[in-house]
Every structure is written in structure tokens, then in C-alpha cells.
Amino acid sequence: MAYEVWWALVLGFAISAVVQAWVPRARIERALAGSGPAAVARATALGAASSSCSYAAVAIAKSLFQKGASASAALAFQFASTNLVWELGLVLWVLIGWRFTLAEFAGGIVLVVLMAVLARVFVPRKVEAEAREHARAADAGHEHPVASSELTWRRRLRSLDAWSDVAHNFRGDWQMLWKEIGVGFLLAGFLGLLPNRVFSAAFVHGAPAPVRLLENVVVGPLVAVASFVCSVGNVPLAAVLWSGGISFAGVVAFLFADLIVLPIVVIYRKVYGTRFAARIVALMFVAMVLAALAIDGIFDAAGLVPQTRPSRAGVFEHVGVDYKLVLNAIAVAVFVALLALTIRRGAVDPMCGMSVDRAKALTAIHEGRTYYFCGPGCRERFEMRARGLEPPRAVRPSGT
């Protein structure tokens, strides 16, 4: 399964890295300040062009919320970052077909609209104001930095510095997501060994169609929450669930649920407080279920719901000499070239483990040695620990 989608993952991450490097974060923050439909629309568009890492999406949304973006705009950015990105659509297309890609993208837009409409019901202005103050006071940990420059697009194409920014964003996204993706494939492999009767036992049978449909769109997100896997890592599991008998709407709801897995809910509680966290999780769950039902109804009316399911052998295809081998070979070349650029120009932040460009990174000298940092937060922690004010503990790369 990993062989099937390797080229799509590399292409998607490369496109995301280009956008992150060449669309400055400050411009995004200015565009999303405030509230209203326009801010939500801009948040959706910019989220779709950003990294697909759920943890990075939550960290960026927190930053936007602190700087004045409405809860609706911040949540819209999160949803778009994890449901409307290139790599997710490509991997879905490869594993279970273009209809699921279309459903994911169309459903993501419906999800954002529903969330924006329901936001004030779940999150009154007073609760939102309290959460903003809590977020400004909270220490959410390390926020994934974005390498970027202010060059024109034409000059960027010829600039080694600009491509170094792309390479470091590319490597940063892989550092944050490789575990999610790997665990997703491993879980899909283990689930693929289970007989179909195990899947059949998890879903209602013999009940009226509306009852089965509703049960599937509720169970789908709960499976995602229990799996602890988010972002692109959900797609292999979705393929196995589809072959195992879950409905089209259930698969869509499952894919939407990567922002309510338990580790991310803990982050919400830490950053925004228990009251706001509980409300936005409830809001997201309701919006996911309604969006999945809406997409199922639209696709059923249009005759776009797939009528055949892949066999287990069809989900886990054999590796062969075909066009995928060529695409994967090109993907390996792109991956190695971008990684080599980070090695040639980069250094590792001793605090968070992220790769940074030596020419642009913040520095500190300790005992005659120069250290490089992704941002002021990591440098400040390093300097404090160098003075013995904190225990010397390195932080693993994270989007939070």
C-alpha cells in the first residue's frame, strides 16, 4: 500500500512546501484577522494550500486565534488544512478512487460552511473571548516554523535560497508526519488480516437504510478517535474499512475526524481551556456527521456513490513493474534532492530537532560552538538550560 501511494505523498508534500515557503506567514495572519464570511473563506483557501499535518494545523490556528481571528476562521483553517490538501486527495484517489477524493473535497467545503453556521450556537461570544485570553496565556509548546522569503516568484525559481526554504519545509512536514503515516499503514495492514465477519459485526445489519446510514457516520469518527491516527495516515485505514463493509458516508465521516483524535483534544484543552475545548469538539463532531450525511445524499442523487468495493487483495495490490515504478523512482529522486539540500545547507535545532537553514537560522554560541535554532522560543530555552535554569531535555519534532 505504501508503494502504491509513495509518489502521491512526495508530490503532495512538495507542492505544500512550495506554498508554505513562497506565501509568507505574516500575510496569511493579516488576511485572516477578524471575523465574518470573508475571513472564513480566506481561511479555507489558505488552509487548503498549507501543510496537511493535523498538529501543525492546530498550532497555526492557535496562533491565528491569538492574533484576532474568529473561532470560525481558525477552525475553518484547521478543517481545510487537513481535508482539502493535495496529498490527501492524491492518496485517496490512488487507494480507493476519484469519487472519494471528490467527496473529501466537496465534503470539506460543506463541513466548513456547517461549522461556520453552527459556531455561534456552540461557542457564544463570551466563551470565545475567554478562550482567546486563555490561548494568549497558554504555552502550547513548539510551533512548527515555516521557512519563507519575500522574493518575486520569478526570482524564487532561480534562487537556491528559495529552494532551500522549500526543502526545509518539505523535510519539516515529513518529520512531523512520518509516524502518523507509518502507523496508518501498519494499522491498515493488521486490519487487513481480519476476516470480513469482524467488520460486519461492527455495523448494523437488517435495520432500515436510514438507521444503518446514521450508525455508520457516528461509528466512523469514533473509529478515527480510537485509532489515534490523523491526517494522511487515516487514508490506508479508510481503504480497509471500505473493503470491510462500512458505508460511503461512514468512510467520509471517518476521514473528517482527524481533528478530534484524543492527543489533539488534549491540546485543545491545554490551549483553550476545558470549556471551549469541549464545545469545539462537540461542534466538529456534529458538523462531521451532518457533512457526511449531506455528501452521501448529494452523491447518491447524482449516482456517484461507488457500487462495488475492492477485495482485500485489491486494497493491498502486488508490487510490479509498471507506471507506478516510474513515478516512484521520480519521487525518490525528488525526495533525495530536497533532503540533500537540507543536509548541505542545514543544521539541526538542538531543542526541537527540526532542520533549519544555517544562513537564515537564529544562532547562539555556547562553549565555543555555534548552535542554530528555528525560532526565538527554541533559542531562549537553550540559553536558559545552558545557564542551568532548566534541565537539559531535547524536544522531539512536533507540530505543537
N, C-alpha and C positions, 0 to 999 in steps of 0.2 A: 504494500500500500504506500509506503514511503517512497519507493521507486516511482510509483505512478504519479506522484504529485511533487517530486523534488523540483522540477523545472518551474512549476507554477509558484511554489513558495519563493524561490530565488527571484523570479521576475517580479512578484508582488512586493517583496521586501525592497528590491532595488528601486521600484517606482516610488514607494513610500519614502525611501531615504532621499531621493532627489527632491521630492516635495518638501520634506522637513528641512533639508539643507538650504533650499532656494526660496522658501517662503518664510521670512523672519517671524519668530515667535511674538515679538513686540507688536507687529502688525496684526497678528491674529488676536492678541489680547485687546487691542484698541477696537477691532471690528466687533468683538463680542461684548463690549461693555454695555450695560443697560439691559432692558427687558423688552418684551413685545414680540410679535410675529417675525419682524425683520431680524432681530437678534437670534431667534431660534432658527430661522432659515440659514443665516450665515454660519451659525454653529454647526448645523447639519452638514453644510457644504465643506467647511474646513475640517470637520471631524472625519468625513469620508476620505479626505486627502492625507490623513495623518497616519501614525503608526497604529497597527491593529492590536497592540498589546493592551489587554484589559487593565493591567496595573498602571501602565503609562497613561492610559485614557483617564483613569480615576485621578491620578496625580495632577494632570494638566487641568482637568475640570475643577479640581480643588483650587488650583491657582487662579483660574478664571473667576470662580465664585468669590474668592477673597478680594479680587480686584473690582468687583461690582457687577459681574454678570449675574443674571437672574438664575434661580434654581432650574427653571425650564431650559434656559440656554445651556447651562452647564451639563444637565442630564442629556440634552439633545446631542451635545458634543460627544459624550460618552457612548450613547447608542450608535451614532454614526461611525465613531472610531472602531467599533467592534462588529458592526453589522453591514456597513456599506463600503468596505475597503477592498482593494484589488485582490489581494492574496486570498482572502476568504472566498470571494466569488469564483476565482480560478480553481481553487482546490475543490469547492463544491461541484463545479462543472465537471471536473475530471473524474471525481469519485461517484457521484450519483446523478449527474445530468444537468442540462441547462435550465430545466424547469425549476429546480431547487435554487439555482443562482438567481433566476428572475424573482422567485418567491422571497428569497432573502432580501434582495434589494428593494422590491416593492413593499414588502412587509416592514422593512426598516423605516421607510418613509411613513407608513401608516402608524407604526409604533411611536415615532417622534410626534406626529400630529395628536395621537391619543394622549400621550404623556403631557403635551403642552396644554391640551384642553382640560385634563383631569388634575393638573398640578395644583391649582388653587384649591380644589376640593380636599386634596390630601395634605397640602402644605400651605396653611394660612400665612399671611404676611408676617405676623408676629413670630411664628415658628421659624420662618426663613431668616428673619433678622437675627434671631438668637443663634441660629446655626452659622450665620456668616461671622458673627463675633467669636463663636467657638472655633471656627476654622482658622481665623486670623491668629488666635492664641495657641492653637494646637501645633505640635511638632509632628508632622506626618512622616518624617524620615527623609531619605534621599529621593529627590525627584530626578528622573532620567533627563540629563541635559541634551540639548539639541545643538549640533554644530551647524552654523549658518553664516552667510556672508551677504553683503549688500551690493555685489556686483550685478551688472546687467546680465540678462540671460545669454546674450551672445558671447560676452566675455567669460561667463562661467563655463561654457562648453569647451573653451580652450585653456582654462585655468586649472593647474594642478592643485592649487589650494582649494578651489571649489569642489573638485572631485574628491579631495581628501575629506571635506565635510560630508559628502555623500557616503564615502566609505566608512567613516566613523559612525554615522547614523545607522548604516546597514549593520555594522558589527554590533552596535548597541542594542538594536532590536533583536538580533539573534541571541545576544547574551541574556536578554530578559525573557525570551520566549522558548528557548530550546528545550527547557524542561517541560513546559506545557505541551509542546508539540510531541516530544518523545513519549511522555506519559499518555497522551491521547492515542498514539499508535499502539503502545503496549496494551492499554486497556481494550482497545478495539481488537487486538489480536487475541487476548484472553476471552473476551466476549464471543469472538468468532468461533471458539471451540465449544460453546454451549449449544445444546440441541434447541431446535425451534420451540419445543414444548415449554422451555423455560421462559421464553419471551411471551408465548401465548398465555401463560399463567399470570403475567403481569398486566394484561389488558383485559377489559371487559368483553365478553363474547355473549351472543344471544340476546343482548339488550337492544332496544331501538337505536337506530343510527345516531340521533342527536345525543343520546346518553354516552355511546361509545366515543363520539367525537369530543364531547366535553371532558370525559375521563382522560383521553389521550393528551389534550392540550394542558391539563393540570399535571399529569404524571410526567410529561416531557420535561418541564422546568425542574421538577423535583429530582429527576434523574441527574440533570446537569448539576444541581446543587450538591447532590451526594457524591458526584464524581470528582469534584474539586478541580476539574479541568475547564479552562476557558479559552476564549479567542479561537485561533485556527485549530487548536488541539481538540476542539469539540467535533470537528467535521468527521474524522475517522469513526468516532462513536456514533454520529448521526447515520453514517452509511450502514453500520452494523444494525442499529435499531430499525432502520427502514427495511433491511432484508429480513429482520426478525419479526415484523408484523405491526409496528407502530404506524399510525395513520400519517398522511401527508401533513395535516395540521399539527400533529404531535411532534414531527421532526422539526417543523418551523419554530414551534414554541421552545423546543429543546435548544435550538441554535440561538434563540434570543436570550437565553437565560445565563449567559456567561458573566453578566454583571451582578448576579445575586448569589454566586458561589460563596461558601462560608468565609474563606480568607478575605474576600473583598467586603463582605458585610462587616467584618471586624474592623476593617479600615474605615468604613463609613462611620461606625460608632466612635472610633478614636478621633476622627477629623471633625465630624459634625455634631457629635453628641447622640445619646441613645434615642431621644425623642424624634429628632429629624431623620436619623438613620432608619428607624422603624417605619416612618411614614414613606420615605422614598423607596424602601424595599417593597412595601405594600403597593405603592403606585406602580413600580416597574412590573411587579408580578401581574397585576390586573391588566396593565397595558399590553404585556406579552400575550396573555391569554386572549384578550379581545382582538389584538392584531392577527394572531394565528387563525382565529375563527374567521375574521374578515377576509384574509388572504385565501383561506380554504374555500369560502363561499364564492369569491370572485373567480378563482381558478376553476372551481367546479362548473360554474356557469359558462366559462369560456372554453371548457373542455381541455384544460391544461393540466389537470391532476393526473400524474402518471398512473397507468392502469396495470403495469407489470412491475414486479420487484426483482432485483437481482438475486441470484442464488448466492450462497455463501462463497462458492468458488468464484462467482462473478465479482464479488466485492474484493476478494484477495486474489487478483489476477497473477498469472505467472510472469516472471521477468523474461523478456525475449528480445531478440534483435529486431527492432522496428523503429518507427519515427520517434518514439519516446526515448530511445537510447541516444539519438542525435540531440534531442532537446536537453536531455540530462547532461550530456557531455558539454554542451554550450553553457548550461547552468553551472557546472563545476568550474569551467573556465572563468565565468563572471565572478563566482564566489571567491575563487582563489585570487583573482586580480584585485578585487576590492579589499579582501583580507590582507593581501600583501602590501597594499598601500597604507593600511593602518599600522602594519608592522614597521614599514620603512620610515614613516613619519610620526608614529605614535609612541605613547608611553602609557603605562597602566597607573591609574589613580590608586594610591595605596590604601585609601579608605573604602572606596566602593567597588573597586575592581574594573571600572569602566575604562575603555581605551580612549585616550584623548590625543589630539594633535599637539606635539611639543611646541610648534611655532605659535600656537594660539592659547595654550593652556595657562592657567594661573600656576605660579611656582612658589616654592618655599625651599630654603636651604637649611639643612639640619646636619650637623657634624660633618660639614664639608661636602655633602651630597645634595644634588638638586632633585626635588620631587615635583611631580606635575599633577594638577587637580582639574576636575571637570567644572568646578564652580567654587564660590566663596565658602559655602557650607562645609564642603569636604576639607578645604584648606584650614578653616578655623578649627574644626575638630582635630585635625592632625597637629596643629600648633599647640592646642590645649593638651593633647596627650603627650606631645614631645616635652612639655613642661611638667608632666606628671600630674595634671589635673584630672585626667580620666584614664581608666585602664586601656592599654593598647589592644583594641579589638577591631579587626577589619570587618567591614560590612560587605556582604555579598551583593553582586549586581542586582538591582531591583528597580521596578518602575515606581515604587512608593518611597 
